[in-house]
Amino acid sequence: MRNLFTKFKYSIQADLHDMFDKKVDKNPIKMLNHYIREAEKQTEETGKLLARQAQLKKELEVQLSQTIEMLEKREKQLLLAQSTEEAELIAFAQEEITAYTARKHALLSSIDAANTEYFALERKFETMKHKIKDMKVRQLQLMGKENVVRANHQMDKVLTSDNADNFDELSTYIDELSQNIERKYEVTSFEARLAQLEKEQKLIEQPK
């Protein structure tokens, strides 16, 4: 199981390195997004392998429990056979005890190795998940930097010399338009005042 996981891990690394070599000249955000998706997929597959390892470990423990139960049963039967001095039963019980004892030791050794391998795999699996979390943080950082670059680019386009001249021209036009409006208002105001004077003068000139 450990060799399988090691080969699996190196296969992932080789695939990712190959991917980076092919994408060095492309958009880093897209490259990182693809890398994260691949890493998540590989982590999911690794999780399945880890679950399978846990299931195998449980099956070994079930086998050990059954073996110990049968071993204890045969030991009791051996005592019973010895009390009756039945040679064939004694021989059968002794052979069974030998077989179950050997199986018990083999299972204990396998379970011990399985536990060690399982916890090692579990630590690596957790490390993989942390790496993905770190990559997602890096993804947000790169997206923020990309956004700043785009914003600066857009602002630089607006603030170029040509656009600055356009802004100056527009500002001058607005000033002129404002002055024209003010002058027209002044003329209109003068005309209204003159008309009022004429009206007042006519009232004065009317015979009483």
Residue frames as qw, qx, qy, qz and C-alpha x, y, z in Angstrom:
[[0.000, 0.886, 0.463, 0.000, 0.00, 0.00, 0.00],
 [0.310, -0.784, 0.101, 0.528, 2.86, 2.38, 0.83],
 [0.393, -0.135, 0.600, 0.684, 4.56, 1.70, -2.53],
 [0.205, 0.628, 0.676, 0.327, 1.29, 2.36, -4.32],
 [0.123, -0.938, -0.254, 0.199, 0.86, 5.70, -2.57],
 [0.406, -0.582, 0.325, 0.625, 4.51, 6.65, -3.27],
 [0.353, 0.167, 0.679, 0.622, 4.12, 5.90, -6.97],
 [0.061, 0.803, 0.577, 0.133, 0.86, 7.81, -6.96],
 [0.258, -0.870, -0.064, 0.416, 2.52, 10.81, -5.31],
 [0.382, -0.377, 0.487, 0.689, 5.46, 10.87, -7.76],
 [0.290, 0.445, 0.715, 0.454, 3.02, 10.54, -10.65],
 [0.040, -0.917, -0.386, 0.095, 1.16, 13.62, -9.39],
 [0.333, -0.741, 0.188, 0.552, 4.40, 15.58, -9.04],
 [0.404, -0.056, 0.643, 0.648, 5.55, 14.59, -12.53],
 [0.195, 0.667, 0.654, 0.299, 2.22, 15.58, -14.05],
 [0.138, -0.939, -0.229, 0.216, 2.21, 18.94, -12.28],
 [0.392, -0.560, 0.361, 0.635, 5.82, 19.72, -13.19],
 [0.361, 0.219, 0.697, 0.580, 5.05, 18.87, -16.82],
 [0.074, 0.834, 0.538, 0.094, 2.00, 21.11, -16.67],
 [0.249, -0.869, 0.003, 0.428, 4.05, 24.02, -15.31],
 [0.439, -0.274, 0.533, 0.670, 6.73, 23.56, -17.99],
 [0.262, 0.437, 0.699, 0.502, 4.09, 23.79, -20.70],
 [0.083, -0.858, -0.480, -0.163, 2.28, 26.79, -19.18],
 [0.502, -0.393, -0.161, 0.753, 5.10, 29.06, -18.02],
 [0.132, 0.017, 0.266, 0.955, 4.27, 31.61, -20.70],
 [0.236, -0.546, -0.657, -0.463, 0.52, 31.64, -20.05],
 [0.360, -0.665, 0.003, -0.654, -1.77, 33.52, -17.68],
 [0.178, 0.238, -0.822, 0.485, -0.57, 32.73, -14.13],
 [0.535, -0.047, 0.408, -0.739, -4.12, 32.95, -12.73],
 [0.856, 0.201, -0.224, -0.420, -5.44, 30.41, -15.23],
 [0.553, 0.347, -0.737, 0.175, -2.40, 28.23, -14.61],
 [0.085, -0.201, 0.743, -0.632, -2.95, 28.32, -10.85],
 [0.708, 0.041, 0.174, -0.683, -6.68, 27.64, -11.24],
 [0.828, 0.259, -0.452, -0.210, -5.88, 24.58, -13.33],
 [0.341, 0.337, -0.779, 0.404, -3.23, 23.49, -10.84],
 [0.369, -0.152, 0.574, -0.715, -5.70, 23.78, -7.95],
 [0.830, 0.121, -0.051, -0.542, -8.36, 21.81, -9.82],
 [0.729, 0.303, -0.613, 0.023, -5.86, 19.05, -10.57],
 [0.121, 0.299, -0.757, 0.568, -4.59, 19.04, -6.98],
 [0.587, -0.083, 0.370, -0.715, -8.16, 18.82, -5.65],
 [0.870, 0.195, -0.285, -0.351, -8.87, 15.92, -8.00],
 [0.580, 0.313, -0.707, 0.255, -5.72, 14.08, -6.92],
 [0.152, -0.262, 0.649, -0.698, -6.49, 14.79, -3.26],
 [0.775, -0.014, 0.107, -0.622, -9.95, 13.32, -3.71],
 [0.845, 0.238, -0.472, -0.087, -8.44, 10.18, -5.22],
 [0.308, 0.343, -0.729, 0.507, -5.93, 10.01, -2.39],
 [0.476, -0.221, 0.429, -0.735, -8.77, 10.31, 0.11],
 [0.901, 0.069, -0.159, -0.398, -10.40, 7.28, -1.47],
 [0.680, 0.303, -0.627, 0.229, -7.16, 5.32, -1.15],
 [0.027, -0.335, 0.639, -0.692, -6.90, 6.37, 2.48],
 [0.718, -0.115, 0.211, -0.653, -10.47, 5.23, 3.14],
 [0.888, 0.195, -0.389, -0.148, -9.65, 1.92, 1.44],
 [0.409, 0.357, -0.704, 0.458, -6.61, 1.51, 3.68],
 [0.363, -0.260, 0.511, -0.735, -8.76, 2.14, 6.76],
 [0.871, 0.025, -0.042, -0.489, -11.25, -0.48, 5.56],
 [0.760, 0.291, -0.570, 0.110, -8.46, -3.03, 5.01],
 [0.095, 0.361, -0.684, 0.627, -7.16, -2.32, 8.51],
 [0.632, -0.158, 0.321, -0.687, -10.62, -2.97, 9.95],
 [0.908, 0.154, -0.287, -0.263, -10.87, -6.24, 8.04],
 [0.514, 0.345, -0.696, 0.364, -7.53, -7.34, 9.50],
 [0.218, -0.282, 0.588, -0.726, -8.80, -6.49, 12.97],
 [0.829, -0.024, 0.043, -0.558, -11.97, -8.53, 12.35],
 [0.823, 0.259, -0.505, 0.012, -9.83, -11.47, 11.23],
 [0.225, 0.364, -0.705, 0.566, -7.69, -11.13, 14.36],
 [0.525, -0.213, 0.395, -0.723, -10.76, -11.09, 16.59],
 [0.915, 0.090, -0.141, -0.366, -12.11, -14.23, 14.93],
 [0.663, 0.361, -0.616, 0.224, -8.73, -15.94, 15.13],
 [0.044, -0.346, 0.668, -0.658, -8.35, -15.19, 18.85],
 [0.731, -0.107, 0.214, -0.639, -11.87, -16.47, 19.45],
 [0.922, 0.187, -0.300, -0.157, -11.13, -19.75, 17.63],
 [0.426, 0.434, -0.676, 0.416, -7.76, -20.10, 19.33],
 [0.328, -0.297, 0.580, -0.685, -9.36, -19.82, 22.78],
 [0.867, 0.026, 0.032, -0.496, -12.05, -22.29, 21.72],
 [0.823, 0.304, -0.477, 0.047, -9.47, -24.85, 20.54],
 [0.151, 0.432, -0.701, 0.547, -7.41, -24.43, 23.72],
 [0.601, -0.187, 0.439, -0.642, -10.47, -25.28, 25.80],
 [0.921, 0.192, -0.137, -0.310, -11.25, -28.22, 23.50],
 [0.545, 0.452, -0.665, 0.238, -7.67, -29.45, 23.88],
 [0.205, -0.334, 0.692, -0.606, -8.06, -29.54, 27.65],
 [0.802, 0.023, 0.231, -0.550, -11.30, -31.42, 27.22],
 [0.845, 0.361, -0.378, -0.113, -9.73, -33.92, 24.79],
 [0.292, 0.461, -0.740, 0.393, -6.78, -34.43, 27.13],
 [0.480, -0.249, 0.564, -0.624, -9.16, -35.17, 29.99],
 [0.903, 0.159, 0.157, -0.366, -10.77, -37.94, 27.91],
 [0.451, -0.446, 0.712, 0.302, -7.37, -39.11, 26.60],
 [0.755, 0.538, 0.376, -0.013, -8.65, -39.27, 23.02],
 [0.558, -0.300, 0.381, 0.673, -5.45, -39.13, 20.97],
 [0.349, 0.457, 0.556, 0.600, -7.02, -38.11, 17.64],
 [0.111, -0.919, -0.343, -0.157, -8.93, -35.23, 19.18],
 [0.518, -0.723, 0.091, 0.447, -5.85, -34.14, 21.09],
 [0.532, -0.048, 0.463, 0.707, -3.76, -34.14, 17.90],
 [0.188, 0.679, 0.523, 0.479, -6.44, -32.22, 15.96],
 [0.276, -0.934, -0.223, 0.051, -6.80, -29.61, 18.69],
 [0.567, -0.550, 0.222, 0.571, -3.02, -29.14, 18.92],
 [0.447, 0.230, 0.515, 0.695, -2.72, -28.67, 15.13],
 [0.006, 0.831, 0.453, 0.322, -5.55, -26.13, 15.23],
 [0.431, -0.853, -0.069, 0.286, -3.92, -24.26, 18.11],
 [0.569, -0.257, 0.360, 0.693, -0.64, -24.13, 16.19],
 [0.300, 0.475, 0.541, 0.625, -2.37, -22.80, 13.06],
 [0.158, -0.898, -0.365, -0.187, -4.44, -20.19, 14.91],
 [0.543, -0.701, 0.032, 0.462, -1.42, -19.07, 16.95],
 [0.496, -0.031, 0.420, 0.759, 0.64, -18.55, 13.79],
 [0.116, 0.658, 0.527, 0.526, -2.25, -16.68, 12.19],
 [0.351, -0.883, -0.281, 0.134, -2.66, -14.53, 15.29],
 [0.521, -0.519, 0.188, 0.650, 1.00, -13.45, 15.20],
 [0.371, 0.228, 0.531, 0.727, 0.82, -12.77, 11.46],
 [0.049, -0.800, -0.500, -0.328, -2.30, -10.67, 11.86],
 [0.440, -0.816, -0.136, 0.350, -0.84, -8.71, 14.79],
 [0.491, -0.274, 0.339, 0.755, 2.23, -7.93, 12.69],
 [0.222, 0.452, 0.587, 0.635, 0.07, -6.92, 9.70],
 [0.199, -0.875, -0.432, -0.084, -2.17, -4.71, 11.82],
 [0.486, -0.671, 0.020, 0.560, 0.83, -3.01, 13.41],
 [0.381, -0.043, 0.467, 0.797, 2.29, -2.28, 9.95],
 [0.062, 0.637, 0.621, 0.452, -1.14, -1.19, 8.65],
 [0.301, -0.872, -0.319, 0.217, -1.55, 1.24, 11.56],
 [0.448, -0.494, 0.213, 0.714, 1.88, 2.74, 10.94],
 [0.269, 0.174, 0.596, 0.736, 1.22, 3.09, 7.21],
 [0.046, -0.758, -0.615, -0.213, -2.28, 4.45, 7.74],
 [0.307, -0.850, -0.184, 0.386, -1.16, 7.21, 10.09],
 [0.393, -0.310, 0.384, 0.776, 1.69, 8.12, 7.73],
 [0.158, 0.408, 0.670, 0.600, -0.76, 8.33, 4.82],
 [0.166, -0.837, -0.521, 0.035, -3.20, 10.32, 6.93],
 [0.349, -0.687, 0.021, 0.637, -0.53, 12.90, 7.78],
 [0.279, -0.073, 0.545, 0.788, 0.42, 13.24, 4.13],
 [0.036, 0.612, 0.710, 0.347, -3.24, 13.55, 3.19],
 [0.229, -0.867, -0.332, 0.292, -3.71, 16.38, 5.69],
 [0.360, -0.470, 0.275, 0.758, -0.57, 18.03, 4.32],
 [0.219, 0.273, 0.675, 0.649, -2.03, 17.84, 0.81],
 [0.081, -0.802, -0.581, -0.114, -5.23, 19.53, 1.99],
 [0.327, -0.777, -0.072, 0.533, -3.22, 22.29, 3.69],
 [0.361, -0.167, 0.482, 0.781, -1.25, 22.80, 0.48],
 [0.106, 0.553, 0.671, 0.482, -4.49, 23.26, -1.46],
 [0.226, -0.879, -0.375, 0.186, -5.68, 25.79, 1.13],
 [0.392, -0.575, 0.190, 0.692, -2.37, 27.64, 0.76],
 [0.293, 0.136, 0.618, 0.716, -2.74, 27.60, -3.01],
 [0.011, -0.759, -0.608, -0.232, -6.22, 29.07, -2.75],
 [0.302, -0.834, -0.121, 0.445, -4.85, 31.87, -0.58],
 [0.371, -0.307, 0.452, 0.751, -2.15, 32.42, -3.19],
 [0.215, 0.484, 0.707, 0.468, -4.87, 32.39, -5.83],
 [0.106, -0.905, -0.406, 0.076, -6.69, 35.23, -4.06],
 [0.380, -0.673, 0.161, 0.614, -3.42, 37.16, -3.74],
 [0.341, -0.020, 0.611, 0.714, -2.69, 36.80, -7.45],
 [0.100, 0.691, 0.654, 0.290, -6.25, 37.76, -8.35],
 [0.220, -0.891, -0.215, 0.333, -5.87, 40.88, -6.21],
 [0.365, -0.484, 0.374, 0.702, -2.60, 41.77, -7.90],
 [0.283, 0.283, 0.712, 0.577, -4.09, 41.13, -11.33],
 [0.004, -0.841, -0.540, -0.034, -7.03, 43.36, -10.47],
 [0.281, -0.803, 0.029, 0.525, -4.68, 46.16, -9.38],
 [0.371, -0.191, 0.569, 0.709, -2.67, 45.82, -12.59],
 [0.183, 0.532, 0.708, 0.426, -5.82, 46.00, -14.71],
 [0.122, -0.900, -0.376, 0.181, -7.15, 48.96, -12.75],
 [0.331, -0.652, 0.229, 0.642, -3.85, 50.82, -13.12],
 [0.346, 0.083, 0.672, 0.649, -3.78, 50.01, -16.83],
 [0.092, 0.738, 0.627, 0.233, -7.27, 51.40, -17.31],
 [0.221, -0.902, -0.163, 0.332, -6.45, 54.53, -15.32],
 [0.416, -0.411, 0.410, 0.700, -3.19, 55.02, -17.22],
 [0.295, 0.398, 0.676, 0.546, -5.14, 54.89, -20.48],
 [0.054, -0.890, -0.449, -0.058, -7.44, 57.63, -19.20],
 [0.342, -0.877, 0.041, 0.336, -4.58, 59.72, -17.85],
 [0.687, 0.134, 0.330, 0.634, -2.40, 59.68, -20.97],
 [0.172, -0.322, 0.075, 0.928, -1.27, 63.02, -22.43],
 [0.103, -0.233, -0.625, -0.738, -3.79, 62.87, -25.29],
 [0.354, -0.619, -0.696, -0.088, -6.66, 62.32, -22.93],
 [0.344, -0.530, -0.312, 0.709, -5.32, 65.02, -20.63],
 [0.052, -0.079, 0.307, 0.947, -5.42, 67.43, -23.59],
 [0.258, -0.427, -0.717, -0.487, -8.96, 66.32, -24.31],
 [0.386, -0.634, -0.592, 0.314, -9.89, 67.00, -20.70],
 [0.242, -0.375, -0.049, 0.894, -8.31, 70.46, -20.93],
 [0.079, -0.135, -0.520, -0.840, -10.21, 71.20, -24.12],
 [0.349, -0.551, -0.730, -0.205, -13.45, 70.01, -22.56],
 [0.371, -0.571, -0.434, 0.589, -12.80, 72.11, -19.47],
 [0.122, -0.199, 0.176, 0.956, -12.15, 75.19, -21.64],
 [0.201, -0.322, -0.669, -0.639, -15.33, 74.54, -23.60],
 [0.382, -0.621, -0.676, 0.110, -17.35, 74.27, -20.39],
 [0.293, -0.463, -0.207, 0.811, -15.84, 77.52, -19.11],
 [0.013, 0.014, -0.393, -0.919, -16.72, 79.30, -22.35],
 [0.300, -0.459, -0.742, -0.386, -20.22, 77.88, -22.30],
 [0.379, -0.606, -0.561, 0.419, -20.65, 79.06, -18.73],
 [0.187, -0.334, 0.006, 0.924, -19.43, 82.54, -19.61],
 [0.123, -0.195, -0.584, -0.779, -21.83, 82.72, -22.57],
 [0.358, -0.579, -0.728, -0.082, -24.73, 81.75, -20.33],
 [0.341, -0.555, -0.363, 0.666, -23.72, 84.36, -17.80],
 [0.086, -0.142, 0.249, 0.954, -23.47, 87.04, -20.50],
 [0.238, -0.370, -0.681, -0.585, -26.86, 86.12, -21.91],
 [0.381, -0.621, -0.646, 0.226, -28.30, 86.28, -18.43],
 [0.259, -0.424, -0.137, 0.857, -26.78, 89.70, -17.93],
 [0.052, -0.071, -0.469, -0.879, -28.20, 90.93, -21.27],
 [0.338, -0.504, -0.738, -0.295, -31.61, 89.54, -20.43],
 [0.387, -0.581, -0.505, 0.507, -31.42, 91.16, -17.01],
 [0.148, -0.253, 0.081, 0.953, -30.48, 94.54, -18.50],
 [0.170, -0.255, -0.615, -0.727, -33.32, 94.34, -21.01],
 [0.378, -0.594, -0.710, 0.003, -35.79, 93.59, -18.25],
 [0.326, -0.525, -0.311, 0.722, -34.58, 96.54, -16.22],
 [0.044, -0.093, 0.311, 0.945, -34.74, 98.86, -19.24],
 [0.257, -0.410, -0.722, -0.494, -38.24, 97.67, -20.05],
 [0.373, -0.624, -0.611, 0.312, -39.27, 98.35, -16.49],
 [0.224, -0.381, -0.057, 0.895, -37.82, 101.87, -16.70],
 [0.090, -0.134, -0.532, -0.831, -39.69, 102.50, -19.94],
 [0.333, -0.545, -0.747, -0.183, -42.90, 101.31, -18.33],
 [0.350, -0.598, -0.430, 0.579, -42.39, 103.55, -15.31],
 [0.147, -0.201, 0.185, 0.950, -41.57, 106.52, -17.59],
 [0.178, -0.339, -0.663, -0.643, -44.77, 106.05, -19.54],
 [0.370, -0.640, -0.662, 0.124, -46.75, 106.06, -16.36],
 [0.306, -0.486, -0.183, 0.798, -45.11, 109.31, -15.35],
 [0.042, -0.069, 0.403, 0.912, -45.81, 110.93, -18.73],
 [0.103, -0.535, -0.793, -0.272, -49.48, 110.02, -18.76],
 [0.155, -0.457, 0.006, -0.876, -51.73, 113.05, -18.14],
 [0.075, -0.164, -0.818, 0.547, -53.22, 113.16, -14.75]]
